[in-house]
């Protein structure tokens, strides 16, 4: 069996943003399938997510630790949000909530 880089057995969330309350998660089917390395991914990361990860690594390596510095760093690198616009603190927080 080929190993996936995401969990095809993962159920879709009812809501866009998962609950942040403790105890709301569960193992999808205990013992029912192989435990993939990337067990919480419902799909492999796309080009946007990979570019964002690379940009964030550079921003953090540059010393950014606060939200405003992270957003400023992303914009300085011309890393844009999903809609092709400059990041704001609000759009960054929304994207992080969606990406989990």
Z-matrix of the N, CA and C atoms (Angstrom, degrees):
N
C 1 1.451
C 2 1.530 1 108.55
N 3 1.314 2 117.07 1 128.39
C 4 1.470 3 121.54 2 179.21
C 5 1.525 4 109.76 3 -74.14
N 6 1.319 5 115.31 4 142.44
C 7 1.469 6 120.16 5 179.95
C 8 1.525 7 109.67 6 -85.01
N 9 1.318 8 116.77 7 129.92
C 10 1.462 9 122.46 8 176.90
C 11 1.517 10 109.92 9 -86.95
N 12 1.325 11 116.43 10 160.63
C 13 1.455 12 119.56 11 174.02
C 14 1.530 13 110.13 12 -100.38
N 15 1.325 14 115.47 13 19.21
C 16 1.459 15 122.15 14 173.98
C 17 1.522 16 107.89 15 -156.11
N 18 1.316 17 116.92 16 170.32
C 19 1.460 18 121.61 17 -177.42
C 20 1.524 19 110.23 18 -100.84
N 21 1.323 20 119.29 19 102.96
C 22 1.464 21 120.86 20 -179.27
C 23 1.526 22 112.59 21 -70.25
N 24 1.331 23 118.04 22 -13.54
C 25 1.463 24 121.62 23 179.57
C 26 1.528 25 112.98 24 -86.67
N 27 1.332 26 117.58 25 -8.41
C 28 1.450 27 121.60 26 -175.39
C 29 1.520 28 110.37 27 -66.63
N 30 1.317 29 116.22 28 128.97
C 31 1.460 30 120.90 29 179.71
C 32 1.521 31 110.10 30 -74.35
N 33 1.326 32 115.86 31 148.06
C 34 1.461 33 120.10 32 175.53
C 35 1.518 34 109.30 33 -72.20
N 36 1.354 35 115.27 34 143.44
C 37 1.458 36 120.08 35 177.90
C 38 1.516 37 109.47 36 -72.62
N 39 1.314 38 115.90 37 146.57
C 40 1.455 39 120.62 38 175.37
C 41 1.523 40 110.35 39 -69.74
N 42 1.339 41 116.05 40 -33.86
C 43 1.455 42 121.34 41 -179.32
C 44 1.522 43 108.27 42 -111.36
N 45 1.336 44 115.49 43 157.68
C 46 1.459 45 120.40 44 179.35
C 47 1.517 46 110.81 45 -63.34
N 48 1.343 47 116.31 46 -42.20
C 49 1.455 48 120.79 47 -179.43
C 50 1.536 49 108.20 48 -108.57
N 51 1.325 50 117.68 49 120.83
C 52 1.466 51 120.53 50 -179.04
C 53 1.530 52 111.88 51 -63.13
N 54 1.314 53 115.43 52 157.65
C 55 1.452 54 121.59 53 178.43
C 56 1.522 55 110.93 54 -63.20
N 57 1.319 56 116.04 55 139.70
C 58 1.466 57 119.44 56 177.30
C 59 1.523 58 111.04 57 -98.36
N 60 1.319 59 117.19 58 4.46
C 61 1.457 60 120.74 59 179.55
C 62 1.533 61 110.09 60 -78.12
N 63 1.329 62 117.34 61 139.16
C 64 1.456 63 119.51 62 -179.54
C 65 1.530 64 111.44 63 -64.19
N 66 1.317 65 115.16 64 147.91
C 67 1.454 66 120.47 65 175.62
C 68 1.512 67 114.16 66 83.06
N 69 1.332 68 118.71 67 3.21
C 70 1.459 69 120.39 68 -177.74
C 71 1.530 70 112.65 69 -87.57
N 72 1.325 71 117.76 70 -14.64
C 73 1.457 72 120.96 71 179.34
C 74 1.513 73 110.59 72 -89.15
N 75 1.312 74 116.20 73 164.83
C 76 1.460 75 119.71 74 176.60
C 77 1.519 76 108.96 75 -154.17
N 78 1.299 77 115.87 76 160.13
C 79 1.449 78 120.82 77 173.28
C 80 1.518 79 106.22 78 -75.55
N 81 1.321 80 116.34 79 130.96
C 82 1.464 81 120.31 80 -172.09
C 83 1.527 82 114.11 81 -60.64
N 84 1.294 83 117.78 82 -50.78
C 85 1.464 84 120.98 83 -179.97
C 86 1.525 85 107.52 84 -149.69
N 87 1.329 86 117.84 85 83.81
C 88 1.464 87 120.24 86 -175.44
C 89 1.530 88 111.82 87 -52.72
N 90 1.321 89 115.14 88 124.88
C 91 1.452 90 120.46 89 178.02
C 92 1.513 91 114.90 90 72.91
N 93 1.325 92 117.65 91 0.11
C 94 1.455 93 120.66 92 -174.88
C 95 1.515 94 114.56 93 -86.94
N 96 1.320 95 118.17 94 -11.46
C 97 1.452 96 120.51 95 -178.93
C 98 1.517 97 109.47 96 -160.39
N 99 1.316 98 115.98 97 169.52
C 100 1.465 99 120.61 98 179.15
C 101 1.521 100 109.67 99 -65.21
N 102 1.321 101 115.98 100 149.33
C 103 1.454 102 121.15 101 -179.30
C 104 1.531 103 108.75 102 -92.89
N 105 1.358 104 117.66 103 91.75
C 106 1.461 105 119.48 104 -177.95
C 107 1.521 106 111.74 105 -65.09
N 108 1.328 107 115.51 106 155.16
C 109 1.456 108 120.52 107 179.06
C 110 1.521 109 110.49 108 -57.80
N 111 1.317 110 117.84 109 -44.91
C 112 1.469 111 122.20 110 -177.65
C 113 1.527 112 108.91 111 -97.27
N 114 1.322 113 117.30 112 61.41
C 115 1.450 114 121.20 113 -170.69
C 116 1.524 115 115.03 114 -70.02
N 117 1.316 116 119.86 115 -14.81
C 118 1.457 117 119.14 116 -179.27
C 119 1.517 118 112.73 117 -101.01
N 120 1.307 119 118.56 118 1.66
C 121 1.464 120 121.26 119 178.06
C 122 1.510 121 110.24 120 -88.14
N 123 1.330 122 116.58 121 132.74
C 124 1.459 123 119.56 122 174.81
C 125 1.516 124 110.45 123 -89.36
N 126 1.334 125 117.83 124 -13.85
C 127 1.457 126 122.63 125 175.15
C 128 1.524 127 108.07 126 -159.10
N 129 1.318 128 115.61 127 163.97
C 130 1.461 129 119.94 128 177.29
C 131 1.527 130 108.53 129 -69.38
N 132 1.334 131 118.15 130 147.81
C 133 1.461 132 119.77 131 179.59
C 134 1.527 133 111.23 132 -63.85
N 135 1.327 134 114.92 133 141.37
C 136 1.458 135 120.84 134 179.73
C 137 1.518 136 111.35 135 -89.36
N 138 1.319 137 115.53 136 -176.56
C 139 1.465 138 121.67 137 -177.55
C 140 1.527 139 111.29 138 -60.16
N 141 1.338 140 117.76 139 -39.91
C 142 1.468 141 120.42 140 179.89
C 143 1.522 142 110.86 141 -62.02
N 144 1.329 143 116.85 142 -48.65
C 145 1.460 144 120.75 143 -178.48
C 146 1.524 145 111.62 144 -62.92
N 147 1.324 146 117.21 145 -42.23
C 148 1.464 147 120.40 146 -179.86
C 149 1.531 148 111.33 147 -65.37
N 150 1.333 149 116.88 148 -40.66
C 151 1.474 150 120.10 149 178.17
C 152 1.526 151 110.38 150 -65.91
N 153 1.335 152 116.96 151 -38.40
C 154 1.460 153 120.78 152 178.98
C 155 1.530 154 110.84 153 -65.33
N 156 1.312 155 116.82 154 -42.06
C 157 1.468 156 120.68 155 178.16
C 158 1.524 157 110.05 156 -60.24
N 159 1.310 158 117.00 157 -46.08
C 160 1.463 159 120.74 158 -179.63
C 161 1.531 160 110.77 159 -61.83
N 162 1.328 161 116.27 160 -44.21
C 163 1.467 162 120.09 161 179.63
C 164 1.527 163 110.60 162 -64.90
N 165 1.321 164 117.89 163 -41.50
C 166 1.467 165 121.07 164 179.87
C 167 1.527 166 111.12 165 -64.64
N 168 1.317 167 117.25 166 -38.23
C 169 1.462 168 119.76 167 177.86
C 170 1.524 169 110.32 168 -60.39
N 171 1.325 170 116.85 169 -41.71
C 172 1.464 171 120.13 170 178.90
C 173 1.527 172 111.51 171 -67.51
N 174 1.335 173 116.50 172 -40.35
C 175 1.472 174 120.96 173 179.64
C 176 1.524 175 110.03 174 -62.84
N 177 1.322 176 117.08 175 -46.54
C 178 1.466 177 120.33 176 -179.71
C 179 1.532 178 111.32 177 -67.69
N 180 1.333 179 116.87 178 -38.14
C 181 1.458 180 120.10 179 177.51
C 182 1.523 181 110.99 180 -63.91
N 183 1.328 182 116.60 181 -27.47
C 184 1.458 183 121.60 182 177.56
C 185 1.514 184 113.51 183 -79.07
N 186 1.335 185 117.07 184 -1.96
C 187 1.453 186 120.82 185 174.55
C 188 1.515 187 116.06 186 103.34
N 189 1.320 188 118.64 187 1.14
C 190 1.465 189 120.28 188 179.21
C 191 1.527 190 109.47 189 -65.27
N 192 1.334 191 115.84 190 132.12
C 193 1.459 192 120.38 191 179.78
C 194 1.526 193 111.47 192 -131.42
N 195 1.301 194 117.76 193 -20.70
C 196 1.460 195 122.15 194 -178.90
C 197 1.525 196 109.50 195 -106.40
N 198 1.325 197 115.96 196 155.24
C 199 1.455 198 121.80 197 -176.23
C 200 1.524 199 112.60 198 -54.21
N 201 1.319 200 117.49 199 -46.60
C 202 1.464 201 119.48 200 -177.48
C 203 1.529 202 111.18 201 -62.56
N 204 1.327 203 117.70 202 -36.69
C 205 1.462 204 121.49 203 178.77
C 206 1.527 205 111.34 204 -70.13
N 207 1.329 206 117.07 205 -36.06
C 208 1.467 207 121.13 206 178.18
C 209 1.525 208 109.34 207 -65.22
N 210 1.320 209 116.80 208 -48.03
C 211 1.469 210 120.99 209 179.89
C 212 1.524 211 110.41 210 -62.47
N 213 1.310 212 116.60 211 -43.52
C 214 1.466 213 120.97 212 178.47
C 215 1.528 214 110.38 213 -61.35
N 216 1.325 215 116.99 214 -41.97
C 217 1.459 216 121.39 215 179.10
C 218 1.517 217 112.73 216 -64.50
N 219 1.331 218 117.36 217 -41.48
C 220 1.461 219 120.36 218 177.74
C 221 1.523 220 110.75 219 -62.60
N 222 1.328 221 115.33 220 -44.46
C 223 1.460 222 119.58 221 -179.77
C 224 1.526 223 111.39 222 -66.61
N 225 1.327 224 118.04 223 -36.03
C 226 1.461 225 121.45 224 178.12
C 227 1.536 226 110.85 225 -63.79
N 228 1.326 227 116.56 226 -30.34
C 229 1.465 228 121.39 227 178.02
C 230 1.528 229 112.15 228 -85.61
N 231 1.309 230 115.50 229 -0.24
C 232 1.475 231 121.96 230 -176.72
C 233 1.520 232 111.93 231 61.99
N 234 1.306 233 115.11 232 30.51
C 235 1.465 234 121.51 233 173.04
C 236 1.521 235 106.05 234 -84.31
N 237 1.327 236 116.57 235 118.46
C 238 1.461 237 120.75 236 -174.96
C 239 1.523 238 111.79 237 -103.30
N 240 1.335 239 115.30 238 161.90
C 241 1.463 240 119.75 239 178.31
C 242 1.532 241 109.68 240 -73.06
N 243 1.309 242 116.65 241 -177.79
C 244 1.471 243 122.72 242 -177.23
C 245 1.525 244 113.10 243 -58.80
N 246 1.315 245 116.64 244 -23.66
C 247 1.468 246 121.40 245 -176.89
C 248 1.521 247 112.37 246 -99.01
N 249 1.338 248 116.79 247 8.85
C 250 1.449 249 121.03 248 178.21
C 251 1.520 250 114.07 249 77.00
N 252 1.321 251 116.42 250 20.90
C 253 1.459 252 121.46 251 -179.19
C 254 1.524 253 110.29 252 -111.98
N 255 1.323 254 115.65 253 162.52
C 256 1.466 255 120.43 254 175.94
C 257 1.527 256 109.23 255 -63.83
N 258 1.328 257 115.93 256 147.55
C 259 1.458 258 121.32 257 178.58
C 260 1.521 259 110.35 258 -71.51
N 261 1.325 260 115.16 259 146.35
C 262 1.458 261 122.69 260 165.84
C 263 1.518 262 105.67 261 -120.64
N 264 1.311 263 117.15 262 167.15
C 265 1.467 264 118.67 263 177.53
C 266 1.522 265 110.38 264 -59.08
N 267 1.320 266 116.99 265 -39.75
C 268 1.467 267 121.08 266 -178.32
C 269 1.531 268 111.42 267 -66.58
N 270 1.349 269 117.59 268 -45.73
C 271 1.461 270 118.64 269 -178.78
C 272 1.529 271 111.47 270 -67.85
N 273 1.332 272 116.99 271 -33.50
C 274 1.462 273 119.87 272 177.46
C 275 1.532 274 110.64 273 -65.49
N 276 1.337 275 116.63 274 -46.62
C 277 1.466 276 120.16 275 179.19
C 278 1.522 277 111.19 276 -62.46
N 279 1.325 278 117.42 277 -38.70
C 280 1.467 279 120.06 278 178.25
C 281 1.525 280 111.01 279 -64.37
N 282 1.329 281 116.37 280 -42.73
C 283 1.470 282 119.28 281 179.95
C 284 1.529 283 110.84 282 -65.37
N 285 1.326 284 117.11 283 -40.37
C 286 1.466 285 119.90 284 178.68
C 287 1.525 286 111.05 285 -64.30
N 288 1.332 287 117.67 286 -35.45
C 289 1.462 288 120.67 287 178.00
C 290 1.530 289 110.26 288 -66.73
N 291 1.314 290 117.15 289 -38.79
C 292 1.459 291 120.78 290 179.55
C 293 1.525 292 110.73 291 -70.35
N 294 1.326 293 116.38 292 -43.84
C 295 1.468 294 120.02 293 -178.62
C 296 1.524 295 112.67 294 -73.46
N 297 1.333 296 116.38 295 -21.87
C 298 1.460 297 121.25 296 176.99
C 299 1.478 298 112.56 297 76.83
